[in-house]
């Protein structure tokens, strides 16, 4: 196992939290303030990430084990973007977002209180509606159906917000609250909605999550903090 400093000393990965997110394990830190421990990364995942970085070309990651890498829950490459809709939702409606976060408080062993997910669904819907109206002052969205129609109208344009191979990408759960897109302007709100539109349309893969009857709001209830990673490709022969 390698610490973050060990990974940096290898001289290839320059931003460990951005590239690898949380560690594969946590060792005691030796400091009473650090309750989560020191992040430790498996040498296999570090080497895999280094191989990808060396083969990165024209925006594409290539590897012979592309299928395996794309099926991994933990990342091994720098993402297109890390987003948490609550960042801009706080800016728009602090009280609503605080209410959402209070519902998310859970027991360290027993998890969330039963029924809180259902209570959170209408609140997240309201938050997304707020973000949509904030992104465009000409809108007056008031229902979830209107929100879905608006998000769907963004899909084609959303395919061009990043360079190729976007939107050939994978949604993964992000653990560390680092490197999150922090824009709070209407333009930033629109960018977040465009990313969400591609998740909603499934142009971005959600294969690592439950796919049956995929619902964007319910997805964000369970996974408000997500990262969008490159889909690794097989080398061109």
C-alpha positions as CSV (number, residue, x, y, z in Angstrom):
1,X,0.0,0.0,0.0
2,X,1.2,3.5,-0.8
3,X,0.5,6.8,0.9
4,X,-0.4,9.9,-1.0
5,X,3.2,11.1,-0.5
6,X,4.5,7.8,-1.8
7,X,2.4,8.2,-4.9
8,X,3.6,11.8,-5.5
9,X,7.2,10.7,-5.1
10,X,6.8,8.4,-8.1
11,X,6.5,11.5,-10.2
12,X,3.7,10.6,-12.5
13,X,0.4,11.3,-10.7
14,X,0.5,15.0,-9.7
15,X,-2.9,15.2,-8.0
16,X,-3.7,12.1,-6.1
17,X,-7.2,13.0,-4.7
18,X,-8.3,14.2,-8.2
19,X,-7.1,11.1,-9.9
20,X,-7.7,8.3,-7.4
21,X,-10.3,9.8,-5.0
22,X,-10.3,8.0,-1.7
23,X,-7.8,5.4,-0.7
24,X,-8.2,1.6,-0.9
25,X,-7.6,1.5,2.9
26,X,-7.0,3.9,5.8
27,X,-4.2,3.5,8.2
28,X,-4.0,5.2,11.7
29,X,-2.7,8.7,11.2
30,X,-1.1,9.1,14.6
31,X,-2.9,12.4,15.1
32,X,-6.0,12.7,17.3
33,X,-7.7,15.2,14.9
34,X,-7.5,12.8,12.0
35,X,-10.4,10.4,12.7
36,X,-10.5,9.0,9.2
37,X,-6.9,7.9,9.2
38,X,-4.2,8.2,6.4
39,X,-5.4,7.3,2.9
40,X,-3.5,4.4,1.5
41,X,-3.7,3.3,-2.2
42,X,-3.1,-0.1,-3.6
43,X,0.0,-0.4,-5.7
44,X,-1.9,-2.1,-8.4
45,X,-4.4,0.8,-8.8
46,X,-1.5,3.3,-8.7
47,X,0.4,1.5,-11.4
48,X,-2.7,1.1,-13.5
49,X,-3.3,4.9,-13.3
50,X,0.3,5.6,-14.2
51,X,0.0,3.3,-17.3
52,X,-3.1,5.2,-18.4
53,X,-1.4,8.6,-17.9
54,X,1.5,7.5,-20.0
55,X,-0.8,6.3,-22.8
56,X,-3.1,9.4,-22.7
57,X,-3.3,10.8,-26.2
58,X,-5.6,13.4,-27.8
59,X,-8.0,13.3,-24.9
60,X,-8.2,9.5,-24.9
61,X,-7.1,6.9,-22.4
62,X,-6.0,3.6,-23.9
63,X,-5.4,0.2,-22.2
64,X,-5.7,-3.5,-23.1
65,X,-7.8,-4.1,-20.0
66,X,-10.3,-1.3,-20.9
67,X,-13.4,-3.4,-20.0
68,X,-12.0,-4.2,-16.6
69,X,-11.1,-0.6,-15.8
70,X,-14.5,0.7,-17.0
71,X,-16.2,-1.8,-14.6
72,X,-14.1,-0.6,-11.6
73,X,-16.0,1.4,-8.9
74,X,-12.8,3.3,-8.0
75,X,-11.3,5.8,-10.5
76,X,-7.8,5.5,-12.0
77,X,-7.7,8.7,-14.2
78,X,-8.5,12.4,-13.9
79,X,-12.2,13.1,-14.4
80,X,-13.9,15.4,-16.8
81,X,-15.6,17.0,-13.8
82,X,-16.7,16.4,-10.2
83,X,-20.0,17.8,-9.3
84,X,-22.3,18.2,-6.3
85,X,-25.6,20.0,-7.2
86,X,-25.8,21.1,-3.6
87,X,-22.9,23.5,-4.0
88,X,-24.9,25.8,-6.3
89,X,-28.1,24.9,-4.5
90,X,-26.7,26.4,-1.3
91,X,-26.0,29.6,-3.2
92,X,-29.6,29.8,-4.6
93,X,-31.6,28.5,-1.6
94,X,-29.6,27.9,1.6
95,X,-32.6,26.8,3.7
96,X,-33.7,24.2,1.2
97,X,-30.2,22.7,0.8
98,X,-29.7,22.7,4.6
99,X,-33.0,20.7,4.9
100,X,-31.7,18.2,2.3
101,X,-28.5,17.7,4.2
102,X,-30.2,17.3,7.5
103,X,-32.2,14.4,6.0
104,X,-28.9,12.8,4.9
105,X,-27.5,12.7,8.4
106,X,-27.1,9.0,9.3
107,X,-26.1,6.7,12.2
108,X,-22.4,5.5,11.7
109,X,-23.6,1.9,11.9
110,X,-27.3,1.8,11.2
111,X,-27.3,4.2,8.3
112,X,-30.0,6.7,7.4
113,X,-33.3,6.9,9.2
114,X,-36.0,4.9,7.4
115,X,-38.1,6.9,5.0
116,X,-35.6,9.8,4.7
117,X,-34.9,9.0,1.1
118,X,-38.6,9.4,0.2
119,X,-38.7,12.7,2.0
120,X,-35.7,13.9,0.2
121,X,-37.1,13.3,-3.3
122,X,-39.4,16.3,-3.5
123,X,-36.7,18.5,-1.9
124,X,-34.1,17.5,-4.5
125,X,-36.7,18.1,-7.2
126,X,-37.2,21.6,-5.9
127,X,-33.5,22.2,-5.8
128,X,-33.1,21.1,-9.4
129,X,-36.0,23.3,-10.5
130,X,-34.3,26.2,-8.7
131,X,-31.1,25.6,-10.5
132,X,-32.9,25.5,-13.9
133,X,-34.7,28.8,-13.3
134,X,-31.5,30.3,-12.0
135,X,-29.6,29.2,-15.1
136,X,-32.0,31.0,-17.4
137,X,-34.1,34.0,-16.2
138,X,-36.6,33.5,-19.0
139,X,-37.7,30.1,-17.5
140,X,-40.5,29.6,-15.1
141,X,-40.3,25.9,-14.4
142,X,-42.5,24.8,-11.5
143,X,-43.0,21.0,-12.0
144,X,-40.7,18.0,-12.3
145,X,-42.2,17.2,-15.7
146,X,-41.3,20.7,-17.0
147,X,-37.8,20.2,-15.5
148,X,-37.4,16.9,-17.4
149,X,-38.4,18.6,-20.7
150,X,-35.9,21.4,-20.1
151,X,-33.1,19.0,-19.3
152,X,-33.9,16.9,-22.4
153,X,-33.7,20.1,-24.5
154,X,-30.1,20.5,-23.4
155,X,-28.8,17.1,-24.3
156,X,-27.5,17.8,-27.8
157,X,-25.7,21.0,-26.8
158,X,-24.3,19.2,-23.7
159,X,-22.4,16.8,-26.0
160,X,-20.0,19.7,-26.8
161,X,-19.1,21.2,-23.4
162,X,-15.9,19.1,-23.1
163,X,-13.4,18.0,-25.8
164,X,-13.6,14.6,-27.4
165,X,-14.1,11.8,-26.4
166,X,-16.9,13.4,-24.4
167,X,-19.6,12.3,-23.8
168,X,-18.0,8.8,-23.8
169,X,-17.8,8.8,-20.1
170,X,-18.7,6.9,-16.9
171,X,-20.4,8.1,-13.7
172,X,-18.7,7.1,-10.5
173,X,-19.4,7.9,-6.9
174,X,-17.0,10.5,-5.5
175,X,-16.0,10.1,-1.8
176,X,-13.6,12.9,-1.1
177,X,-15.0,16.5,-1.0
178,X,-12.1,17.8,-3.0
179,X,-11.8,19.2,-6.5
180,X,-15.6,19.7,-6.8
181,X,-16.8,22.1,-9.5
182,X,-17.5,25.3,-7.5
183,X,-19.1,27.6,-10.0
184,X,-22.1,29.6,-8.7
185,X,-23.1,31.7,-11.7
186,X,-26.1,31.1,-14.0
187,X,-23.5,29.8,-16.5
188,X,-22.2,27.4,-14.0
189,X,-25.7,26.2,-13.2
190,X,-26.3,25.6,-16.9
191,X,-23.1,23.5,-17.1
192,X,-24.2,21.3,-14.3
193,X,-27.7,20.8,-15.9
194,X,-26.0,19.9,-19.1
195,X,-24.0,17.2,-17.4
196,X,-27.1,15.9,-15.7
197,X,-28.9,15.9,-19.0
198,X,-26.4,13.4,-20.4
199,X,-26.8,11.3,-17.3
200,X,-30.6,11.5,-17.7
201,X,-30.4,10.5,-21.4
202,X,-27.9,7.8,-20.6
203,X,-25.4,9.2,-23.0
204,X,-23.0,9.0,-20.1
205,X,-22.8,5.5,-18.6
206,X,-24.5,4.7,-15.3
207,X,-23.6,1.0,-15.6
208,X,-21.9,1.1,-12.2
209,X,-25.2,2.0,-10.5
210,X,-28.7,0.4,-10.3
211,X,-30.1,0.8,-13.8
212,X,-33.7,-0.4,-13.5
213,X,-36.2,2.4,-14.1
214,X,-33.4,5.0,-13.8
215,X,-34.6,8.2,-12.3
216,X,-32.3,11.3,-12.2
217,X,-33.8,12.7,-9.0
218,X,-33.7,9.4,-7.1
219,X,-30.1,8.9,-8.4
220,X,-29.1,12.3,-6.9
221,X,-30.8,11.5,-3.6
222,X,-28.6,8.5,-3.3
223,X,-25.5,10.0,-4.9
224,X,-25.3,13.8,-4.7
225,X,-21.6,13.8,-5.1
226,X,-20.4,12.2,-8.4
227,X,-17.5,12.3,-10.8
228,X,-17.6,11.9,-14.5
229,X,-14.6,9.8,-15.7
230,X,-13.3,9.0,-19.2
231,X,-14.3,5.7,-20.6
232,X,-11.0,3.9,-21.3
233,X,-10.6,2.5,-24.9
234,X,-8.8,-0.4,-26.3
235,X,-5.6,0.5,-28.1
236,X,-6.0,1.1,-31.8
237,X,-4.2,-1.6,-33.8
